Amino acid sequence: MKKKANIKRLLKYLKPYKSRFAFALVFMVLFAFFDWLVLPQLITLINTIFPTGKDSIVPAAGPSASFINVLFLSGDRMHTLIRMAILIPLIYAFTSICDYGRSYLLSYVGENLIKDLRLELHKKLMSLSHDFYVKNSSAKMMSRVTNDLEMVAGALSGIPSTIVKQFLTFLFMAVYVFYLNWKFSLLVLVGLPLIAVPLYVFGKRVRKASKENLQQTSDIYSSVNQMLNGSSVIKAFNTENNEINRFQKENDRYYGTAMGINRVNARQSPFIEFMGALAGGLLLFLGGRDVINGVWSTGAFLVFFYAVTKMYRPLKDLAGVNSQIQSALSASERVFEVLDQIPTIKDEHDAVVLEPFRKSIVYKDVTFGYIPEKDVLKNFNAEIKYGQTVAFVGHSGSGKTTLANLLLRFYDPKNGEILIDGLNIKDVTLESLRNQISIVTQDVYLFDNTVKYNIAYGNFDASMDEIIAAAKNANAHNFISKLPQGYDTLVGERGAKLSGGEKQRISIARAMLKNPPILVLDEATSALDSESEKFVQAAIDDLMKNRTVVLIAHRLSTVKNADKIIVMDAGRIMESGTHEELVKIENGIYRNLIEMQSL
């Protein structure tokens, strides 16, 4: 049932291009017709030009041959030869034109189908929630967007053409051989079920092997991706041989599944050839005997035999298509698995636009865990008033970053709610919520594009003057100006051409240009050296002015000036107050952290 559903679903993508597909179908019918039309002429050619005994009195066979005789076959044998020498190439010329029309139109349809499917898959990936990307390897998703999609594309563009073309060819030839000799035709068609059953068995094996092969392809993508992203760690720990051995095992598994598919495919063609040879041998004996006995003309039998071989050729091609279909169905299952994903975080049907932030952010009885059996936050309550800078500190794993993830609605609380100006953020549109928040994190992500593009990423309508102003406020303009192409310099993958401090300042400039009322700073300076931190901290101080700031910090030196510091442990608030108030608490967590960091 799932197989049929996937085929039906794939065919729905044909709907916008049904007119072109219909024209391609017309060309296929004409192709099959002209491909058949040459056969009666061959009978005429053989019987008229090369007569022997009874053959000399059989000028043609079939109604189309009689029609051709009226037009072309008056006169002697030489005239007939000349006319046939002109007519047969003319028929093949029409055949070639029809084949071109079919091929071009189906290529057009196929390429548009894959374009539409790729766009739909990309849109779906963009709509999925943060947790989807946490659970799924980016390299394996790349495999589905590239390898799996290309396999589906090849099937969509090639399979309809091959099936329809070969089916029509088979149909025209089958009708004609029945016209020539229905008894012999029945003998030929008896062999078809003997081919169909093994093809079905081969198809099931190919589909199973294809699914395993696609999974191995994803593993290969994932392994290569880890090697590229972790190259510095691999070299630092001298684990090159370990990575080579691991990849070799995955590569061998991929080879095994690929060879499994090849073995099945390799068996199909010889099987059909052998069955065709058996039928051909029997037909040759029986038909040849009738020619000797004068029951058939030489031309009629030879063309009958030729038509039968043309009937078996589509079956051979369809066997190859069967393998392609099975592989494409396996690939389509993986593509549809992504397309069928439902975002866990999405707008409610009656979601409203969040008005500009004016009052407070409230975490009310919030409980949340990334996995069901382990809560990171437990009945958490906190309020951040408009214009305040509230810092959250504590040991790693205490739930600080989770607060930012929940505020941005990367996840929803298991219990409780988060309110902005009294509205539950689940009741407002995601776009209006995230438009009012900028985030600067420890792990800065820059796109493999220009400096200008990365600064303007949150506000593509910004002018160049506004981009430069944001860079100056982020203490980034001076180093950007010294880059080879200034603001048009490509930063490399993940900003590889820049230092950590430079990347961080571009990230701050990006947040400044967006100019939101709420700012989340998540360990924004913890990975920097002292000199870089000085420049970045100055930029952050500028960024924090006139904003409501959620400050998540490990270095406590960065939170001393916060309006309120909340100390967390195991998802609960343990202490709360200003820096001066918290350092006075004997054996307090905050005071102990201060002392540890001052050692």
C-alpha positions as CSV (number, residue, x, y, z in Angstrom):
1,M,0.0,0.0,0.0
2,K,2.8,2.4,0.9
3,K,4.5,1.7,-2.5
4,K,1.3,2.5,-4.4
5,A,0.8,5.7,-2.3
6,N,4.3,6.9,-3.0
7,I,3.8,6.3,-6.8
8,K,0.5,8.2,-6.7
9,R,2.1,11.0,-4.7
10,L,5.0,11.3,-7.1
11,L,2.6,11.5,-10.1
12,K,0.8,14.4,-8.5
13,Y,3.9,16.5,-9.3
14,L,3.1,15.9,-13.0
15,K,-0.2,17.8,-12.7
16,P,1.2,21.3,-13.5
17,Y,2.9,19.9,-16.6
18,K,0.1,17.7,-17.9
19,S,-0.3,19.6,-21.2
20,R,3.4,19.1,-22.1
21,F,3.2,15.5,-21.0
22,A,0.2,15.0,-23.2
23,F,2.1,16.4,-26.2
24,A,5.0,14.1,-25.3
25,L,2.5,11.2,-25.3
26,V,1.3,12.2,-28.8
27,F,4.9,12.1,-30.0
28,M,5.3,8.6,-28.4
29,V,2.3,7.3,-30.2
30,L,3.5,8.7,-33.5
31,F,7.0,7.2,-32.8
32,A,5.5,3.8,-32.2
33,F,3.4,4.1,-35.3
34,F,6.3,5.1,-37.6
35,D,8.5,2.5,-36.0
36,W,5.8,-0.1,-36.9
37,L,5.1,1.3,-40.4
38,V,8.5,0.3,-41.7
39,L,7.7,-3.4,-41.2
40,P,5.1,-3.8,-44.0
41,Q,7.5,-2.1,-46.3
42,L,10.2,-4.6,-45.4
43,I,7.8,-7.4,-46.3
44,T,7.1,-5.7,-49.7
45,L,10.8,-5.1,-50.2
46,I,11.8,-8.7,-49.5
47,N,9.0,-10.3,-51.4
48,T,9.1,-7.9,-54.4
49,I,12.8,-7.3,-54.8
50,F,14.1,-10.7,-53.7
51,P,11.3,-13.2,-54.8
52,T,11.8,-16.9,-54.7
53,G,9.1,-19.5,-55.8
54,K,5.7,-18.6,-54.2
55,D,7.2,-15.3,-52.8
56,S,7.0,-13.7,-56.2
57,I,3.2,-13.7,-56.1
58,V,3.0,-12.1,-52.6
59,P,3.8,-8.4,-53.2
60,A,2.9,-7.1,-49.7
61,A,1.2,-7.9,-46.4
62,G,-1.2,-5.8,-44.4
63,P,-3.5,-2.9,-45.2
64,S,-0.8,-0.2,-44.9
65,A,1.4,-2.2,-47.3
66,S,-1.5,-2.3,-49.8
67,F,-1.9,1.5,-49.4
68,I,1.8,2.0,-50.0
69,N,1.6,-0.3,-53.1
70,V,-1.0,2.0,-54.7
71,L,1.2,5.0,-54.2
72,F,4.7,3.6,-54.8
73,L,4.8,0.1,-56.1
74,S,3.7,0.4,-59.7
75,G,6.4,-0.4,-62.2
76,D,9.3,-2.8,-62.3
77,R,11.4,-4.1,-59.4
78,M,14.1,-1.4,-59.9
79,H,11.5,1.3,-59.6
80,T,10.2,-0.4,-56.5
81,L,13.7,-0.6,-55.0
82,I,14.3,3.1,-55.6
83,R,11.0,4.0,-54.1
84,M,11.6,1.9,-51.1
85,A,15.1,3.3,-50.7
86,I,13.4,6.7,-50.4
87,L,10.4,5.7,-48.3
88,I,12.1,3.8,-45.6
89,P,14.6,6.6,-44.7
90,L,11.6,9.0,-44.8
91,I,9.7,6.9,-42.3
92,Y,12.8,6.8,-40.0
93,A,13.2,10.6,-40.4
94,F,9.6,11.0,-39.0
95,T,10.5,8.5,-36.3
96,S,13.5,10.6,-35.3
97,I,11.5,13.8,-35.2
98,C,8.9,12.2,-32.9
99,D,11.6,10.8,-30.7
100,Y,13.2,14.2,-30.4
101,G,9.9,15.8,-29.4
102,R,9.2,13.1,-26.9
103,S,12.7,13.4,-25.4
104,Y,12.7,17.2,-25.1
105,L,9.2,17.5,-23.6
106,L,9.8,14.8,-21.1
107,S,13.2,16.3,-20.1
108,Y,11.4,19.6,-19.6
109,V,8.8,17.9,-17.4
110,G,11.4,15.9,-15.5
111,E,13.6,18.9,-14.7
112,N,10.7,21.0,-13.6
113,L,9.5,18.1,-11.4
114,I,12.8,17.9,-9.6
115,K,13.0,21.7,-9.3
116,D,9.5,21.7,-7.6
117,L,10.4,18.8,-5.4
118,R,13.7,20.3,-4.3
119,L,12.0,23.6,-3.5
120,E,9.3,21.9,-1.5
121,L,11.9,19.9,0.4
122,H,13.9,23.1,1.1
123,K,10.8,24.9,2.3
124,K,9.9,22.0,4.6
125,L,13.4,21.9,6.1
126,M,13.1,25.7,6.7
127,S,9.8,25.2,8.5
128,L,10.9,22.4,10.8
129,S,11.6,23.1,14.5
130,H,14.9,23.3,16.2
131,D,14.6,19.9,17.8
132,F,14.5,18.2,14.3
133,Y,18.0,19.4,13.6
134,V,19.2,18.3,17.0
135,K,17.9,14.8,16.4
136,N,19.0,14.5,12.7
137,S,22.5,14.7,11.3
138,S,22.9,17.6,8.9
139,A,25.1,15.4,6.6
140,K,22.3,12.8,6.4
141,M,19.8,15.5,5.5
142,M,22.2,16.6,2.8
143,S,22.2,13.1,1.5
144,R,18.4,13.3,1.1
145,V,18.4,16.7,-0.5
146,T,21.1,15.6,-3.0
147,N,21.6,11.9,-3.5
148,D,18.0,10.7,-2.8
149,L,16.5,13.6,-4.7
150,E,18.7,13.0,-7.7
151,M,17.6,9.4,-7.8
152,V,13.9,10.4,-7.7
153,A,14.7,13.0,-10.3
154,G,16.2,10.5,-12.6
155,A,13.2,8.3,-12.2
156,L,10.6,11.1,-12.8
157,S,12.4,12.3,-15.9
158,G,13.3,8.8,-17.4
159,I,10.7,6.3,-16.3
160,P,7.5,7.8,-17.8
161,S,9.3,8.1,-21.1
162,T,10.7,4.6,-21.1
163,I,7.5,2.9,-19.9
164,V,5.1,4.7,-22.4
165,K,7.5,4.5,-25.3
166,Q,8.3,0.8,-24.8
167,F,4.7,-0.1,-24.0
168,L,3.5,1.5,-27.2
169,T,6.3,-0.2,-29.2
170,F,5.3,-3.5,-27.7
171,L,1.6,-2.9,-28.3
172,F,2.0,-1.9,-32.0
173,M,4.3,-4.9,-32.6
174,A,2.0,-7.3,-30.7
175,V,-1.0,-6.2,-32.8
176,Y,0.9,-6.6,-36.0
177,V,2.3,-10.0,-35.3
178,F,-1.2,-11.1,-34.4
179,Y,-2.3,-9.8,-37.8
180,L,0.4,-11.7,-39.6
181,N,-0.1,-15.0,-37.8
182,W,-2.3,-15.2,-34.7
183,K,-1.3,-18.9,-34.0
184,F,2.4,-18.1,-33.8
185,S,1.7,-15.0,-31.8
186,L,0.0,-17.0,-29.1
187,L,3.1,-19.2,-28.9
188,V,5.2,-16.0,-28.5
189,L,3.0,-14.5,-25.8
190,V,3.0,-17.7,-23.7
191,G,6.5,-16.8,-22.6
192,L,5.5,-13.4,-21.2
193,P,4.2,-14.7,-17.8
194,L,7.4,-16.7,-17.4
195,I,9.3,-13.4,-17.5
196,A,6.9,-11.3,-15.4
197,V,7.1,-13.4,-12.3
198,P,10.9,-13.4,-12.0
199,L,10.9,-9.6,-12.7
200,Y,8.6,-9.1,-9.7
201,V,11.0,-11.1,-7.5
202,F,14.0,-9.2,-8.8
203,G,12.2,-5.9,-8.2
204,K,11.5,-6.7,-4.5
205,R,15.2,-7.6,-4.0
206,V,16.4,-4.4,-5.7
207,R,14.1,-2.3,-3.6
208,K,15.3,-3.8,-0.3
209,A,18.9,-3.5,-1.4
210,S,18.4,0.1,-2.6
211,K,17.0,1.1,0.8
212,E,20.1,-0.3,2.5
213,N,22.3,1.4,0.0
214,L,20.7,4.8,0.5
215,Q,21.2,4.4,4.3
216,Q,24.9,3.6,3.7
217,T,25.2,6.6,1.4
218,S,23.9,8.8,4.3
219,D,26.5,7.2,6.6
220,I,29.2,8.0,4.1
221,Y,28.0,11.7,3.9
222,S,28.0,11.8,7.7
223,S,31.5,10.3,8.0
224,V,33.0,12.7,5.5
225,N,31.2,15.7,7.1
226,Q,32.6,14.8,10.6
227,M,36.1,14.4,9.1
228,L,36.0,17.8,7.4
229,N,34.6,19.6,10.5
230,G,36.7,17.8,13.0
231,S,40.0,17.8,11.0
232,S,41.9,19.9,13.6
233,V,40.8,17.5,16.5
234,I,41.7,14.5,14.4
235,K,45.2,15.8,13.7
236,A,45.7,17.0,17.2
237,F,45.0,13.6,18.6
238,N,46.8,11.7,15.9
239,T,43.7,9.6,15.1
240,E,44.0,9.7,11.2
241,N,44.4,6.0,11.0
242,N,41.4,5.4,13.2
243,E,39.3,7.6,11.0
244,I,40.6,5.9,7.9
245,N,39.7,2.5,9.3
246,R,36.2,3.7,10.3
247,F,35.6,5.2,6.9
248,Q,36.9,2.0,5.2
249,K,34.3,-0.1,7.1
250,E,31.5,2.2,6.1
251,N,32.8,2.3,2.5
252,D,32.9,-1.5,2.5
253,R,29.3,-1.7,3.7
254,Y,28.3,0.7,1.0
255,Y,30.2,-1.4,-1.6
256,G,28.4,-4.5,-0.3
257,T,24.9,-3.1,-0.7
258,A,25.8,-1.5,-4.1
259,M,27.1,-4.9,-5.4
260,G,23.9,-6.5,-4.1
261,I,21.9,-4.2,-6.4
262,N,24.3,-4.8,-9.3
263,R,24.0,-8.6,-8.9
264,V,20.2,-8.5,-9.1
265,N,20.3,-6.1,-12.1
266,A,23.0,-8.3,-13.8
267,R,20.7,-11.4,-13.5
268,Q,17.7,-9.7,-15.1
269,S,19.1,-9.0,-18.6
270,P,20.6,-12.5,-19.2
271,F,17.4,-14.1,-18.0
272,I,15.3,-12.1,-20.5
273,E,17.9,-12.8,-23.2
274,F,17.7,-16.5,-22.5
275,M,13.9,-16.6,-22.4
276,G,13.9,-14.6,-25.7
277,A,16.4,-17.0,-27.2
278,L,14.3,-20.0,-26.3
279,A,11.2,-18.5,-27.8
280,G,13.2,-17.4,-30.9
281,G,14.6,-20.8,-31.4
282,L,11.2,-22.5,-31.3
283,L,9.7,-19.8,-33.5
284,L,12.6,-20.1,-36.0
285,F,12.1,-23.8,-36.3
286,L,8.3,-23.8,-36.7
287,G,8.2,-20.7,-38.9
288,G,11.1,-21.8,-41.0
289,R,9.4,-25.1,-41.6
290,D,6.2,-23.3,-42.8
291,V,8.3,-21.2,-45.2
292,I,9.9,-24.4,-46.6
293,N,6.4,-25.9,-47.0
294,G,5.1,-22.7,-48.8
295,V,2.7,-21.7,-46.0
296,W,4.4,-18.4,-45.4
297,S,6.3,-16.0,-47.7
298,T,9.9,-15.4,-46.8
299,G,9.3,-11.7,-46.3
300,A,6.3,-12.2,-44.0
301,F,8.1,-14.7,-41.8
302,L,11.3,-12.6,-41.6
303,V,9.4,-9.5,-40.7
304,F,7.3,-11.5,-38.2
305,F,10.5,-12.8,-36.6
306,Y,12.0,-9.2,-36.6
307,A,8.8,-7.8,-35.0
308,V,8.9,-10.5,-32.3
309,T,12.5,-9.5,-31.4
310,K,11.3,-5.8,-31.2
311,M,8.5,-7.0,-28.8
312,Y,11.1,-8.5,-26.5
313,R,13.4,-5.5,-26.5
314,P,10.8,-3.3,-24.6
315,L,10.5,-6.1,-22.0
316,K,14.3,-6.0,-21.6
317,D,14.3,-2.2,-21.2
318,L,11.3,-2.4,-18.8
319,A,13.3,-4.8,-16.6
320,G,16.0,-2.0,-16.3
321,V,13.2,0.5,-15.5
322,N,11.9,-1.9,-12.9
323,S,15.2,-1.6,-11.0
324,Q,15.2,2.1,-11.4
325,I,11.6,2.3,-10.1
326,Q,12.5,0.2,-7.0
327,S,15.5,2.4,-6.3
328,A,13.5,5.6,-6.8
329,L,10.7,4.3,-4.5
330,S,13.2,3.7,-1.8
331,A,14.6,7.2,-2.3
332,S,11.2,8.7,-2.4
333,E,10.3,7.1,1.0
334,R,13.3,8.9,2.5
335,V,12.4,12.2,0.9
336,F,8.7,11.9,1.9
337,E,9.8,11.1,5.5
338,V,11.2,14.6,5.6
339,L,8.2,16.2,3.7
340,D,5.8,14.5,6.2
341,Q,7.6,15.8,9.2
342,I,5.3,18.1,11.3
343,P,7.0,21.0,13.1
344,T,6.7,20.6,16.8
345,I,6.8,24.4,17.2
346,K,4.4,26.3,14.9
347,D,1.9,29.2,15.0
348,E,-1.5,28.5,16.5
349,H,-4.4,29.0,14.1
350,D,-5.5,32.1,16.0
351,A,-2.0,33.4,16.8
352,V,-1.7,37.2,17.1
353,V,1.1,39.6,16.2
354,L,3.2,40.5,19.3
355,E,3.1,44.3,19.8
356,P,6.5,46.1,20.5
357,F,7.8,44.9,23.9
358,R,7.0,47.4,26.7
359,K,6.5,45.8,30.1
360,S,8.1,42.5,31.1
361,I,9.1,38.9,30.4
362,V,7.8,36.3,32.8
363,Y,8.7,32.7,33.3
364,K,5.8,31.2,35.1
365,D,6.0,27.7,36.7
366,V,8.1,26.5,33.7
367,T,9.1,22.9,33.6
368,F,11.1,21.5,30.7
369,G,13.4,18.7,29.7
370,Y,15.0,17.8,26.4
371,I,14.3,14.1,27.1
372,P,11.0,13.1,28.9
373,E,12.6,11.5,31.9
374,K,15.0,14.3,32.8
375,D,13.8,17.9,33.5
376,V,16.3,20.7,33.0
377,L,14.0,23.3,34.5
378,K,11.6,22.6,37.4
379,N,8.8,25.0,38.3
380,F,11.0,27.9,37.3
381,N,9.7,31.4,38.0
382,A,11.4,34.7,37.0
383,E,10.6,38.2,35.8
384,I,12.6,40.4,33.6
385,K,11.2,44.0,33.5
386,Y,11.5,46.3,30.5
387,G,14.9,47.9,30.3
388,Q,16.5,45.6,32.9
389,T,19.6,43.5,32.4
390,V,19.1,40.2,34.2
391,A,22.0,37.8,34.4
392,F,21.6,34.0,34.8
393,V,24.7,32.3,36.3
394,G,25.4,28.8,37.6
395,H,27.3,25.6,36.9
396,S,27.2,24.0,33.5
397,G,23.9,22.1,33.0
398,S,22.0,24.3,35.4
399,G,19.5,25.3,32.7
400,K,20.8,28.8,31.7
401,T,20.9,28.3,27.9
402,T,17.6,26.5,28.1
403,L,16.0,29.8,29.2
404,A,17.1,31.4,25.9
405,N,15.9,28.4,23.8
406,L,12.5,28.6,25.4
407,L,12.2,32.4,25.0
408,L,12.9,32.1,21.3
409,R,10.5,29.1,21.1
410,F,13.0,26.7,19.9
411,Y,11.1,24.5,22.3
412,D,7.9,24.8,24.3
413,P,7.7,24.1,28.1
414,K,6.3,20.8,29.3
415,N,4.4,22.7,31.9
416,G,4.0,26.4,32.7
417,E,4.2,29.4,30.3
418,I,6.4,32.3,29.2
419,L,4.7,35.6,29.0
420,I,5.7,38.8,27.2
421,D,3.6,41.8,28.2
422,G,1.1,39.4,29.6
423,L,0.7,37.3,26.4
424,N,1.7,33.6,26.3
425,I,4.4,33.4,23.6
426,K,2.6,30.3,22.3
427,D,-0.3,32.6,21.3
428,V,1.7,35.0,19.2
429,T,3.3,34.4,15.7
430,L,6.8,33.1,15.7
431,E,7.8,35.8,13.2
432,S,6.6,38.7,15.4
433,L,8.2,37.0,18.5
434,R,11.6,36.5,17.0
435,N,11.6,39.9,15.3
436,Q,11.8,41.4,18.8
437,I,14.8,39.3,19.9
438,S,18.5,39.2,18.9
439,I,20.9,36.6,20.2
440,V,24.7,36.7,20.4
441,T,26.2,33.3,21.4
442,Q,29.6,31.9,22.2
443,D,29.6,29.8,19.0
444,V,29.1,32.3,16.3
445,Y,27.8,31.1,13.0
446,L,28.8,33.1,9.9
447,F,27.6,32.2,6.4
448,D,30.1,31.6,3.7
449,N,29.5,35.0,2.1
450,T,30.7,38.5,2.4
451,V,31.1,40.5,5.6
452,K,28.4,42.8,4.4
453,Y,26.0,39.9,3.9
454,N,26.6,38.6,7.4
455,I,26.1,41.9,9.1
456,A,22.9,42.6,7.2
457,Y,21.6,39.1,7.7
458,G,18.8,40.2,10.1
459,N,18.0,43.3,8.1
460,F,18.6,42.9,4.3
461,D,16.9,46.2,3.6
462,A,19.6,48.1,5.5
463,S,21.7,50.6,3.5
464,M,25.5,50.5,3.3
465,D,25.7,53.5,5.7
466,E,23.6,51.6,8.3
467,I,25.8,48.5,7.9
468,I,29.0,50.5,8.4
469,A,27.4,52.4,11.4
470,A,26.5,49.0,13.0
471,A,30.1,47.8,12.4
472,K,31.6,50.9,14.0
473,N,29.3,50.5,17.1
474,A,30.5,46.9,17.3
475,N,34.2,47.9,17.2
476,A,34.4,46.0,13.9
477,H,34.9,48.7,11.2
478,N,38.6,49.1,11.7
479,F,39.5,45.4,11.1
480,I,36.9,45.1,8.3
481,S,38.5,48.0,6.5
482,K,41.8,46.3,6.5
483,L,40.5,43.1,4.9
484,P,41.4,42.5,1.2
485,Q,38.0,43.6,-0.2
486,G,36.7,45.3,2.9
487,Y,33.0,44.7,3.5
488,D,32.9,42.6,0.3
489,T,35.5,40.1,1.6
490,L,34.3,36.5,1.8
491,V,34.6,35.2,5.4
492,G,34.8,31.5,4.5
493,E,32.9,28.5,5.9
494,R,31.6,29.4,9.4
495,G,33.9,32.5,9.2
496,A,37.1,30.5,9.0
497,K,39.1,33.4,7.6
498,L,38.4,35.5,10.7
499,S,39.6,35.3,14.3
500,G,37.2,34.4,17.1
501,G,37.0,38.1,18.3
502,E,36.4,39.3,14.7
503,K,33.6,36.8,14.2
504,Q,32.1,37.8,17.5
505,R,32.1,41.5,16.6
506,I,30.4,40.8,13.3
507,S,27.8,38.9,15.2
508,I,27.3,41.9,17.5
509,A,27.1,44.2,14.5
510,R,24.4,41.9,13.1
511,A,22.4,42.1,16.3
512,M,22.8,45.9,16.4
513,L,21.5,46.3,12.8
514,K,18.4,44.3,13.6
515,N,17.9,46.7,16.5
516,P,15.5,44.6,18.7
517,P,14.1,45.6,22.1
518,I,15.2,42.2,23.6
519,L,18.8,41.0,23.6
520,V,20.0,37.5,24.6
521,L,23.7,37.2,25.3
522,D,24.7,33.5,25.8
523,E,28.3,33.2,26.9
524,A,29.2,35.8,24.3
525,T,32.8,36.4,25.5
526,S,33.6,33.1,27.2
527,A,35.7,31.7,24.4
528,L,37.8,34.9,23.8
529,D,41.3,35.8,25.0
530,S,41.7,38.9,27.2
531,E,42.5,41.3,24.4
532,S,39.7,40.2,22.2
533,E,37.3,40.2,25.1
534,K,38.1,43.9,25.8
535,F,37.0,44.9,22.3
536,V,34.0,42.6,22.3
537,Q,32.9,43.6,25.8
538,A,33.0,47.3,24.8
539,A,30.8,46.4,21.8
540,I,28.4,44.5,24.0
541,D,28.1,47.4,26.4
542,D,27.1,49.6,23.5
543,L,24.7,46.9,22.3
544,M,23.0,46.6,25.7
545,K,22.1,50.3,26.0
546,N,18.4,50.9,26.0
547,R,17.5,47.3,25.7
548,T,16.1,44.5,27.9
549,V,19.0,42.0,28.2
550,V,18.9,38.4,29.2
551,L,22.6,37.8,30.0
552,I,23.8,34.2,30.3
553,A,27.3,34.1,31.6
554,H,30.0,31.9,32.9
555,R,32.6,34.6,33.5
556,L,31.1,36.5,36.4
557,S,33.2,39.6,35.7
558,T,30.7,40.3,32.9
559,V,27.6,40.3,35.1
560,K,28.6,42.7,37.9
561,N,26.7,45.6,36.5
562,A,23.5,43.6,35.9
563,D,20.3,45.0,37.5
564,K,19.6,41.5,38.8
565,I,21.6,38.3,39.0
566,I,19.8,34.9,39.2
567,V,21.9,32.0,40.4
568,M,20.7,28.6,39.1
569,D,21.4,25.1,40.1
570,A,19.7,21.9,38.7
571,G,17.0,24.0,37.0
572,R,16.0,26.0,40.1
573,I,16.7,29.5,41.4
574,M,19.0,29.2,44.4
575,E,19.9,32.9,44.9
576,S,18.8,36.3,43.4
577,G,19.9,39.8,43.8
578,T,22.6,42.4,42.7
579,H,26.3,41.6,42.7
580,E,26.8,43.5,46.0
581,E,23.9,41.6,47.7
582,L,25.0,38.2,46.5
583,V,28.7,38.4,47.5
584,K,27.6,39.1,51.1
585,I,25.8,35.7,51.5
586,E,28.0,33.4,53.6
587,N,28.7,30.1,51.8
588,G,26.5,31.3,48.9
589,I,26.8,29.7,45.5
590,Y,27.5,33.1,43.8
591,R,30.2,34.0,46.3
592,N,31.8,30.6,46.0
593,L,31.9,31.0,42.2
594,I,33.4,34.4,42.5
595,E,36.1,33.1,44.7
596,M,36.8,30.1,42.4
597,Q,37.2,32.4,39.4
598,S,39.5,34.8,41.2
599,L,42.0,32.0,42.1
